[in-house]
Amino acid sequence: MTTTLERPDSVDVGESDQSPTTRRRPMGVFGEATRRTGQWFRDHARALVWLVPVLLVSAVVNFLNVGGSPQRIDDEGTYTAQAWAVTHLGELAHYTYWYDHPPLGWLQIAGYTQLTGAFARWDIAVLAGREAVLVASLIAVVLLWMLARRLGMSRPAAAITGLVFALSPLALQFHRTVYLDNVAVPWLLLAFFLATNRRGQLAAFAGSAVAFGISVLTKETFLLALPILIWVMVRSARRETRRYTLSVAASVLGLIGGSYLLLAAVKGELFSGAGRVSLMDGVTFQLGSREGSGSILDPDSLINRTLGMWWQLDPVFIVLSLLAAVAAVFIPRFRPYAVLLLAMTAFMFRPGGYLPVPYVIMLIPFGALLIAGVTDLAVARIRRKGASHRRLAIGAVAVTAVVAVVAVPLWTTQLRGFILADLDAPLRGAQEWLEDNASTDQRVIVDDAMWVDLVKAGWDRDNVVWYYKLDTDPAVQALSPNGWRDADYVVTTDSMRTFPGAFPQVQEAIDNSVVVASFGSGTQAVEVRRVTIDGAEQAAITADDAEETRASLGAELATNPEVAVSDADRDRLVAGQVDARIIAILATLAGSGSVTVSGFPVVPGEDGMSFRQLALSAIGGTPTIVDGGLSDEAQAFVDSLTDAYAPSRVEIDGDDLVLRYSVSLQPTLP
């Protein structure tokens, strides 16, 4: 009998005749990592063949024209500004943080932008935030694929799940918008994926609790999914270890939730108190004092407008996901997700409740999962010989096919709009108008979508007032002791027009202002309004008087033979449409020689308003532009313009000298 000590050393097959110097050497850390990576790709090749194209299509469609559609809105400006404040101001928010939402959502956006340099890469701050949430949505596509496969769906069905989730017009609208819900979705999907794990459940359930806790601290409404997550954990847990795994998960979730309470306690803001914000006040506002969305029976209610917007974006997805959820209630593996979708849908219609516009973001992945899952199961039953319920399966596939045929033209139209439309042009135009025509020491009341951009353009942060704060934040009110009268401009957007009575000071500023620039139309319309201390009515009277004066002076100037001007521009002078300062300058020039006017260029956004730009091609018979620069005569002329007649901008446009004058609500007479 051969003992253990007598046994020969074992060697790999094919190496027994090699000398010690020629035997295979260890691969090293890098070589081992390369080998494992290659092995992983070989093991998952079939999955990657399906998943990678889905990711590529999703990324291309979602990122194409991300700056053009949809138009930036106030909410995403707020979350972007809060993320920017974290990285650039070292503060938790750009205004007083009052616990309206947990901060983890915009902290994640801030972390992404800091790591990738997104704020420096985009000239519009909100687009950096959009990039961050779109990356989160692509991560959600991968996690949704993994969950679909975990639930026994075929690879094609898992791919369809990802495509529906990424390409539905309803999804595309909200995935492109900086909502905290988009950041929370990957964490929620990860929580459900880990909760269905059958091996290493102690670590998996603890990880699920961590992921779910992060999703709730990203957007608090995701707490509504907790009962379903517990249900999935209980179903998945092994009976012999259920007590321990669930206890650990509950403890971890409690610790994560407690961290938010600890933050408020450390700051001394856990409970209500005089002269300070508190977590208790924030929770009370969200759950009790916040105005509800109204009744579904009221056509003018907020809930009706919200549901109408969802329906307009993608009625096919909404109908099919609800039908799939009803069918999935009778399929054990899909039942928890069907109940989640149906229960969350029913919760929207609770009496007196508030329905957030982005509420649907949480439902979209589960709608996509159920549509593909039910269809996949129906196809499998049809193909299986002797399968029961074949008629029901055929009916389900038929309904899906009909709906898909209906969806193609609807989706094509909507997707074309997302890719080609430039809905944000009005907001960009108003923002550029302010940067070009307003002074950085003037106070502007704006939609939060442009707050960061104006601060980066040179405005002091105290002079860029987010309209919501003018009526709600004592710190902002302290900087505006005269309320709306301390503002110079107010820029109105659809979000400001939606609640006209909710913000009295903002409404006063609007009522006591006149439009000086306008961009876009309908719900995309953006107006720049100059605040008038004497009120809009008196400003209108003053404007009428100024127009009469301009018409009188312009008619006299139009007959001067020394002023060379086109017939169209002569008509503008006679009609009183040209700024009085320009008329005075032309009269002065005509008194000492000839002057050639190339035109009165319109400032972008000021169509139909008085012309406050002057283009001159010659003064006294000498061209204003020589060798690409101002001629001596033109330079002397510009230097002579002082006080009220000094232009706010001097430019060279081809062969013309162009002078622009500031906006003036008072007549400036020669």
WOJO-V503502 format. One record per residue. N is the residue number from 1. RES is the residue in three letters. SS is DSSP state (H for helix, E for strand, - for the rest). PHI is phi as a letter, one per 20 degrees, with the letter a starting at -180 (NA if undefined). NEAR is the number of other ideal C-beta (glycine too) atoms within 8 Angstrom. Layout:
n & res & ss & phi & near
N & RES & SS & PHI & NEAR
N & RES & SS & PHI & NEAR
This chain:
n & res & ss & phi & near
1 & MET & - & NA & 2
2 & THR & - & e & 4
3 & THR & - & e & 6
4 & THR & H & f & 4
5 & LEU & H & f & 4
6 & GLU & H & e & 5
7 & ARG & - & f & 7
8 & PRO & - & f & 3
9 & ASP & - & f & 4
10 & SER & - & f & 3
11 & VAL & - & c & 6
12 & ASP & - & f & 5
13 & VAL & - & g & 5
14 & GLY & - & n & 4
15 & GLU & - & d & 9
16 & SER & - & f & 6
17 & ASP & - & e & 3
18 & GLN & - & e & 7
19 & SER & - & f & 5
20 & PRO & - & g & 5
21 & THR & - & f & 4
22 & THR & - & d & 5
23 & ARG & - & f & 8
24 & ARG & - & f & 4
25 & ARG & - & e & 4
26 & PRO & - & g & 3
27 & MET & - & f & 7
28 & GLY & H & n & 6
29 & VAL & H & f & 5
30 & PHE & H & f & 7
31 & GLY & H & f & 8
32 & GLU & H & f & 9
33 & ALA & H & f & 8
34 & THR & H & f & 8
35 & ARG & H & f & 9
36 & ARG & H & f & 8
37 & THR & H & f & 8
38 & GLY & H & f & 8
39 & GLN & H & f & 8
40 & TRP & H & f & 8
41 & PHE & H & f & 9
42 & ARG & H & f & 7
43 & ASP & H & f & 6
44 & HIS & - & d & 8
45 & ALA & H & g & 8
46 & ARG & H & f & 7
47 & ALA & H & f & 10
48 & LEU & H & f & 9
49 & VAL & H & g & 8
50 & TRP & H & e & 12
51 & LEU & H & f & 13
52 & VAL & H & g & 8
53 & PRO & H & g & 9
54 & VAL & H & f & 14
55 & LEU & H & f & 12
56 & LEU & H & f & 8
57 & VAL & H & f & 11
58 & SER & H & f & 15
59 & ALA & H & f & 10
60 & VAL & H & f & 8
61 & VAL & H & f & 13
62 & ASN & H & f & 14
63 & PHE & H & e & 8
64 & LEU & - & f & 8
65 & ASN & - & l & 10
66 & VAL & - & f & 11
67 & GLY & - & e & 7
68 & GLY & - & d & 10
69 & SER & - & b & 12
70 & PRO & - & e & 10
71 & GLN & - & f & 9
72 & ARG & - & g & 12
73 & ILE & - & c & 13
74 & ASP & H & f & 12
75 & ASP & H & g & 13
76 & GLU & H & f & 15
77 & GLY & H & f & 17
78 & THR & H & f & 10
79 & TYR & H & f & 15
80 & THR & H & f & 16
81 & ALA & H & f & 15
82 & GLN & H & f & 14
83 & ALA & H & f & 15
84 & TRP & H & f & 15
85 & ALA & H & f & 12
86 & VAL & H & f & 13
87 & THR & H & e & 9
88 & HIS & H & d & 7
89 & LEU & H & d & 7
90 & GLY & - & m & 4
91 & GLU & - & c & 8
92 & LEU & - & f & 7
93 & ALA & - & b & 11
94 & HIS & - & f & 12
95 & TYR & - & c & 9
96 & THR & - & g & 7
97 & TYR & - & f & 9
98 & TRP & - & c & 7
99 & TYR & - & m & 13
100 & ASP & - & f & 6
101 & HIS & - & c & 8
102 & PRO & - & f & 11
103 & PRO & - & e & 10
104 & LEU & H & f & 9
105 & GLY & H & f & 15
106 & TRP & H & f & 14
107 & LEU & H & f & 10
108 & GLN & H & f & 11
109 & ILE & H & f & 16
110 & ALA & H & f & 13
111 & GLY & H & f & 8
112 & TYR & H & f & 12
113 & THR & H & f & 16
114 & GLN & H & f & 8
115 & LEU & H & f & 6
116 & THR & H & d & 8
117 & GLY & - & m & 8
118 & ALA & H & f & 12
119 & PHE & H & f & 11
120 & ALA & H & f & 5
121 & ARG & H & e & 7
122 & TRP & - & d & 10
123 & ASP & - & e & 3
124 & ILE & - & d & 9
125 & ALA & H & f & 13
126 & VAL & H & g & 13
127 & LEU & H & f & 11
128 & ALA & H & f & 13
129 & GLY & H & f & 16
130 & ARG & H & f & 14
131 & GLU & H & g & 14
132 & ALA & H & f & 16
133 & VAL & H & f & 16
134 & LEU & H & f & 14
135 & VAL & H & f & 9
136 & ALA & H & f & 12
137 & SER & H & f & 15
138 & LEU & H & f & 13
139 & ILE & H & f & 9
140 & ALA & H & f & 13
141 & VAL & H & g & 14
142 & VAL & H & f & 10
143 & LEU & H & f & 12
144 & LEU & H & f & 16
145 & TRP & H & g & 15
146 & MET & H & f & 9
147 & LEU & H & f & 13
148 & ALA & H & f & 14
149 & ARG & H & f & 11
150 & ARG & H & f & 8
151 & LEU & - & e & 11
152 & GLY & - & n & 5
153 & MET & - & f & 11
154 & SER & - & f & 7
155 & ARG & H & f & 9
156 & PRO & H & g & 8
157 & ALA & H & f & 13
158 & ALA & H & f & 16
159 & ALA & H & f & 13
160 & ILE & H & f & 11
161 & THR & H & g & 17
162 & GLY & H & f & 16
163 & LEU & H & f & 11
164 & VAL & H & f & 14
165 & PHE & H & f & 15
166 & ALA & H & e & 17
167 & LEU & H & d & 12
168 & SER & - & g & 13
169 & PRO & H & g & 13
170 & LEU & H & f & 13
171 & ALA & H & f & 15
172 & LEU & H & f & 15
173 & GLN & H & g & 11
174 & PHE & H & e & 14
175 & HIS & H & f & 13
176 & ARG & - & e & 13
177 & THR & - & d & 14
178 & VAL & - & f & 14
179 & TYR & - & d & 13
180 & LEU & H & f & 12
181 & ASP & H & g & 14
182 & ASN & H & f & 14
183 & VAL & H & f & 15
184 & ALA & H & f & 16
185 & VAL & H & g & 15
186 & PRO & H & g & 12
187 & TRP & H & f & 13
188 & LEU & H & f & 15
189 & LEU & H & f & 13
190 & LEU & H & f & 12
191 & ALA & H & f & 14
192 & PHE & H & f & 13
193 & PHE & H & f & 13
194 & LEU & H & f & 12
195 & ALA & H & f & 13
196 & THR & - & e & 11
197 & ASN & - & f & 12
198 & ARG & - & d & 6
199 & ARG & - & d & 5
200 & GLY & - & l & 6
201 & GLN & H & f & 13
202 & LEU & H & f & 10
203 & ALA & H & f & 7
204 & ALA & H & f & 12
205 & PHE & H & f & 17
206 & ALA & H & f & 11
207 & GLY & H & f & 10
208 & SER & H & f & 18
209 & ALA & H & f & 15
210 & VAL & H & f & 10
211 & ALA & H & f & 13
212 & PHE & H & f & 16
213 & GLY & H & f & 12
214 & ILE & H & f & 12
215 & SER & H & f & 14
216 & VAL & H & f & 15
217 & LEU & H & f & 13
218 & THR & H & e & 14
219 & LYS & - & b & 15
220 & GLU & H & f & 9
221 & THR & H & f & 9
222 & PHE & H & f & 14
223 & LEU & H & f & 7
224 & LEU & H & f & 8
225 & ALA & H & e & 12
226 & LEU & H & g & 9
227 & PRO & H & g & 6
228 & ILE & H & f & 12
229 & LEU & H & f & 13
230 & ILE & H & f & 8
231 & TRP & H & g & 10
232 & VAL & H & f & 12
233 & MET & H & f & 14
234 & VAL & H & f & 9
235 & ARG & H & f & 7
236 & SER & H & e & 10
237 & ALA & - & f & 12
238 & ARG & - & f & 8
239 & ARG & - & g & 5
240 & GLU & - & f & 4
241 & THR & - & d & 10
242 & ARG & H & g & 10
243 & ARG & H & g & 6
244 & TYR & H & f & 8
245 & THR & H & f & 14
246 & LEU & H & f & 12
247 & SER & H & f & 8
248 & VAL & H & f & 12
249 & ALA & H & f & 13
250 & ALA & H & f & 9
251 & SER & H & f & 8
252 & VAL & H & f & 12
253 & LEU & H & f & 11
254 & GLY & H & f & 8
255 & LEU & H & f & 8
256 & ILE & H & f & 13
257 & GLY & H & f & 11
258 & GLY & H & f & 8
259 & SER & H & f & 9
260 & TYR & H & f & 10
261 & LEU & H & f & 10
262 & LEU & H & f & 8
263 & LEU & H & g & 8
264 & ALA & H & f & 12
265 & ALA & H & f & 9
266 & VAL & H & f & 6
267 & LYS & - & e & 6
268 & GLY & - & m & 6
269 & GLU & - & c & 11
270 & LEU & - & f & 9
271 & PHE & - & d & 6
272 & SER & - & f & 5
273 & GLY & E & a & 7
274 & ALA & - & f & 3
275 & GLY & - & m & 4
276 & ARG & E & b & 7
277 & VAL & - & e & 9
278 & SER & - & b & 13
279 & LEU & H & f & 12
280 & MET & H & f & 9
281 & ASP & H & f & 11
282 & GLY & H & f & 12
283 & VAL & H & f & 9
284 & THR & H & f & 9
285 & PHE & H & f & 10
286 & GLN & H & f & 9
287 & LEU & H & e & 6
288 & GLY & H & c & 6
289 & SER & H & e & 4
290 & ARG & - & f & 8
291 & GLU & - & f & 3
292 & GLY & - & f & 7
293 & SER & - & e & 9
294 & GLY & - & n & 10
295 & SER & - & e & 6
296 & ILE & - & f & 9
297 & LEU & - & e & 3
298 & ASP & - & e & 8
299 & PRO & - & f & 4
300 & ASP & - & e & 6
301 & SER & - & f & 11
302 & LEU & H & f & 8
303 & ILE & H & f & 13
304 & ASN & H & f & 12
305 & ARG & H & f & 9
306 & THR & H & f & 12
307 & LEU & H & f & 10
308 & GLY & H & f & 8
309 & MET & H & f & 9
310 & TRP & H & g & 11
311 & TRP & H & f & 9
312 & GLN & H & f & 6
313 & LEU & H & f & 9
314 & ASP & H & a & 14
315 & PRO & H & f & 8
316 & VAL & H & f & 11
317 & PHE & H & f & 16
318 & ILE & H & f & 12
319 & VAL & H & f & 9
320 & LEU & H & f & 12
321 & SER & H & f & 15
322 & LEU & H & f & 12
323 & LEU & H & f & 9
324 & ALA & H & f & 15
325 & ALA & H & f & 14
326 & VAL & H & f & 9
327 & ALA & H & f & 11
328 & ALA & H & f & 14
329 & VAL & - & g & 10
330 & PHE & - & e & 5
331 & ILE & - & d & 12
332 & PRO & H & g & 4
333 & ARG & H & f & 6
334 & PHE & H & e & 13
335 & ARG & H & g & 11
336 & PRO & H & g & 10
337 & TYR & H & f & 14
338 & ALA & H & f & 16
339 & VAL & H & f & 11
340 & LEU & H & g & 11
341 & LEU & H & f & 15
342 & LEU & H & f & 12
343 & ALA & H & f & 9
344 & MET & H & f & 12
345 & THR & H & f & 9
346 & ALA & H & f & 8
347 & PHE & H & f & 9
348 & MET & - & f & 10
349 & PHE & - & e & 7
350 & ARG & - & f & 7
351 & PRO & - & f & 3
352 & GLY & - & m & 4
353 & GLY & - & e & 10
354 & TYR & - & d & 7
355 & LEU & - & d & 11
356 & PRO & - & f & 6
357 & VAL & H & g & 7
358 & PRO & H & e & 11
359 & TYR & H & g & 12
360 & VAL & H & f & 9
361 & ILE & H & g & 12
362 & MET & H & f & 16
363 & LEU & H & e & 12
364 & ILE & H & g & 14
365 & PRO & H & f & 13
366 & PHE & H & f & 11
367 & GLY & H & f & 17
368 & ALA & H & f & 16
369 & LEU & H & f & 16
370 & LEU & H & f & 16
371 & ILE & H & g & 16
372 & ALA & H & f & 15
373 & GLY & H & f & 17
374 & VAL & H & f & 15
375 & THR & H & f & 14
376 & ASP & H & f & 12
377 & LEU & H & f & 10
378 & ALA & H & f & 14
379 & VAL & H & f & 10
380 & ALA & H & f & 9
381 & ARG & H & f & 12
382 & ILE & H & f & 11
383 & ARG & H & f & 5
384 & ARG & - & e & 7
385 & LYS & - & f & 3
386 & GLY & - & m & 4
387 & ALA & - & f & 9
388 & SER & - & f & 5
389 & HIS & - & m & 7
390 & ARG & H & f & 9
391 & ARG & H & f & 6
392 & LEU & H & f & 8
393 & ALA & H & f & 14
394 & ILE & H & f & 10
395 & GLY & H & f & 8
396 & ALA & H & f & 12
397 & VAL & H & f & 12
398 & ALA & H & f & 8
399 & VAL & H & f & 9
400 & THR & H & f & 13
401 & ALA & H & f & 8
402 & VAL & H & f & 8
403 & VAL & H & f & 11
404 & ALA & H & f & 8
405 & VAL & H & f & 7
406 & VAL & H & f & 9
407 & ALA & H & f & 10
408 & VAL & H & g & 8
409 & PRO & H & f & 7
410 & LEU & H & f & 12
411 & TRP & H & f & 13
412 & THR & H & f & 8
413 & THR & H & f & 8
414 & GLN & H & f & 12
415 & LEU & H & f & 12
416 & ARG & H & f & 8
417 & GLY & H & f & 9
418 & PHE & H & f & 16
419 & ILE & H & e & 10
420 & LEU & H & d & 7
421 & ALA & - & f & 9
422 & ASP & - & d & 7
423 & LEU & - & f & 10
424 & ASP & - & e & 12
425 & ALA & H & g & 10
426 & PRO & H & g & 13
427 & LEU & H & f & 16
428 & ARG & H & f & 9
429 & GLY & H & f & 14
430 & ALA & H & f & 16
431 & GLN & H & f & 11
432 & GLU & H & f & 9
433 & TRP & H & f & 15
434 & LEU & H & f & 14
435 & GLU & H & f & 9
436 & ASP & H & e & 6
437 & ASN & H & c & 10
438 & ALA & - & d & 10
439 & SER & - & e & 4
440 & THR & - & f & 9
441 & ASP & - & e & 5
442 & GLN & - & e & 9
443 & ARG & - & e & 11
444 & VAL & E & c & 16
445 & ILE & E & e & 13
446 & VAL & E & c & 13
447 & ASP & - & f & 15
448 & ASP & H & f & 13
449 & ALA & H & f & 12
450 & MET & H & d & 15
451 & TRP & H & f & 13
452 & VAL & H & f & 13
453 & ASP & H & f & 10
454 & LEU & H & f & 14
455 & VAL & H & f & 10
456 & LYS & H & f & 7
457 & ALA & - & f & 8
458 & GLY & - & p & 4
459 & TRP & - & f & 10
460 & ASP & - & f & 8
461 & ARG & H & g & 7
462 & ASP & H & f & 6
463 & ASN & H & e & 11
464 & VAL & E & d & 13
465 & VAL & E & d & 14
466 & TRP & E & f & 14
467 & TYR & H & g & 13
468 & TYR & H & f & 9
469 & LYS & H & e & 10
470 & LEU & H & f & 18
471 & ASP & - & d & 9
472 & THR & - & c & 5
473 & ASP & - & d & 9
474 & PRO & H & g & 6
475 & ALA & H & f & 8
476 & VAL & H & f & 11
477 & GLN & H & f & 10
478 & ALA & H & f & 7
479 & LEU & H & e & 8
480 & SER & - & c & 14
481 & PRO & - & f & 7
482 & ASN & - & e & 6
483 & GLY & H & m & 10
484 & TRP & H & f & 15
485 & ARG & H & f & 7
486 & ASP & H & e & 9
487 & ALA & - & e & 13
488 & ASP & - & d & 8
489 & TYR & E & c & 15
490 & VAL & E & c & 15
491 & VAL & E & d & 15
492 & THR & E & e & 9
493 & THR & - & c & 12
494 & ASP & H & f & 9
495 & SER & H & f & 9
496 & MET & H & f & 13
497 & ARG & H & e & 7
498 & THR & H & f & 6
499 & PHE & - & c & 6
500 & PRO & - & f & 6
501 & GLY & - & e & 5
502 & ALA & - & f & 5
503 & PHE & - & c & 11
504 & PRO & H & g & 7
505 & GLN & H & f & 11
506 & VAL & H & f & 14
507 & GLN & H & f & 10
508 & GLU & H & f & 10
509 & ALA & H & f & 15
510 & ILE & H & f & 11
511 & ASP & H & f & 8
512 & ASN & - & d & 11
513 & SER & E & b & 13
514 & VAL & E & c & 11
515 & VAL & E & f & 8
516 & VAL & E & d & 9
517 & ALA & E & b & 15
518 & SER & E & c & 11
519 & PHE & E & c & 13
520 & GLY & - & m & 11
521 & SER & - & b & 4
522 & GLY & H & m & 5
523 & THR & H & f & 4
524 & GLN & H & e & 10
525 & ALA & - & f & 11
526 & VAL & E & c & 14
527 & GLU & E & d & 11
528 & VAL & E & e & 14
529 & ARG & E & c & 14
530 & ARG & E & e & 11
531 & VAL & E & f & 13
532 & THR & - & d & 12
533 & ILE & - & f & 6
534 & ASP & - & e & 6
535 & GLY & - & n & 9
536 & ALA & H & f & 10
537 & GLU & H & f & 6
538 & GLN & H & f & 9
539 & ALA & H & f & 12
540 & ALA & H & f & 9
541 & ILE & H & f & 8
542 & THR & H & f & 12
543 & ALA & H & f & 10
544 & ASP & H & f & 8
545 & ASP & H & f & 9
546 & ALA & H & f & 11
547 & GLU & H & f & 11
548 & GLU & H & f & 9
549 & THR & H & f & 12
550 & ARG & H & f & 16
551 & ALA & H & f & 11
552 & SER & H & f & 9
553 & LEU & H & f & 13
554 & GLY & H & f & 16
555 & ALA & H & f & 10
556 & GLU & H & f & 8
557 & LEU & H & f & 13
558 & ALA & H & f & 11
559 & THR & - & e & 6
560 & ASN & - & f & 9
561 & PRO & - & f & 4
562 & GLU & - & f & 10
563 & VAL & E & d & 13
564 & ALA & E & e & 8
565 & VAL & - & b & 8
566 & SER & - & f & 7
567 & ASP & H & f & 5
568 & ALA & H & f & 6
569 & ASP & H & f & 11
570 & ARG & H & f & 10
571 & ASP & H & f & 8
572 & ARG & H & f & 12
573 & LEU & H & f & 14
574 & VAL & H & f & 10
575 & ALA & - & e & 8
576 & GLY & - & m & 12
577 & GLN & - & e & 10
578 & VAL & E & d & 13
579 & ASP & - & g & 12
580 & ALA & H & f & 14
581 & ARG & H & f & 12
582 & ILE & H & f & 14
583 & ILE & H & f & 15
584 & ALA & H & f & 13
585 & ILE & H & f & 12
586 & LEU & H & f & 13
587 & ALA & H & f & 12
588 & THR & H & f & 9
589 & LEU & H & f & 14
590 & ALA & H & f & 13
591 & GLY & H & f & 6
592 & SER & H & d & 6
593 & GLY & - & q & 9
594 & SER & - & f & 10
595 & VAL & E & b & 14
596 & THR & E & d & 9
597 & VAL & E & e & 15
598 & SER & E & e & 7
599 & GLY & E & q & 7
600 & PHE & - & d & 12
601 & PRO & - & g & 9
602 & VAL & - & e & 8
603 & VAL & - & f & 11
604 & PRO & - & g & 8
605 & GLY & - & n & 11
606 & GLU & - & d & 11
607 & ASP & - & g & 6
608 & GLY & - & n & 3
609 & MET & - & d & 7
610 & SER & - & f & 9
611 & PHE & E & e & 12
612 & ARG & - & c & 13
613 & GLN & E & c & 12
614 & LEU & E & c & 10
615 & ALA & E & d & 13
616 & LEU & E & d & 15
617 & SER & E & d & 12
618 & ALA & E & b & 12
619 & ILE & E & c & 14
620 & GLY & - & m & 10
621 & GLY & - & n & 6
622 & THR & E & d & 9
623 & PRO & E & g & 8
624 & THR & - & f & 14
625 & ILE & E & d & 14
626 & VAL & E & c & 7
627 & ASP & - & l & 3
628 & GLY & - & n & 5
629 & GLY & E & c & 7
630 & LEU & E & f & 11
631 & SER & - & f & 12
632 & ASP & H & g & 6
633 & GLU & H & f & 10
634 & ALA & H & f & 14
635 & GLN & H & f & 9
636 & ALA & H & f & 8
637 & PHE & H & f & 10
638 & VAL & H & f & 12
639 & ASP & H & f & 6
640 & SER & H & e & 6
641 & LEU & - & e & 10
642 & THR & - & c & 5
643 & ASP & H & l & 4
644 & ALA & H & f & 5
645 & TYR & H & e & 9
646 & ALA & - & f & 7
647 & PRO & - & f & 10
648 & SER & - & f & 7
649 & ARG & E & b & 7
650 & VAL & E & c & 8
651 & GLU & E & c & 7
652 & ILE & E & d & 10
653 & ASP & E & c & 7
654 & GLY & - & m & 5
655 & ASP & - & e & 6
656 & ASP & E & d & 12
657 & LEU & E & e & 14
658 & VAL & E & d & 13
659 & LEU & E & d & 14
660 & ARG & E & d & 12
661 & TYR & - & d & 11
662 & SER & - & f & 7
663 & VAL & - & f & 7
664 & SER & - & c & 10
665 & LEU & - & e & 9
666 & GLN & - & d & 6
667 & PRO & - & f & 10
668 & THR & - & d & 9
669 & LEU & - & e & 6
670 & PRO & - & f & 7
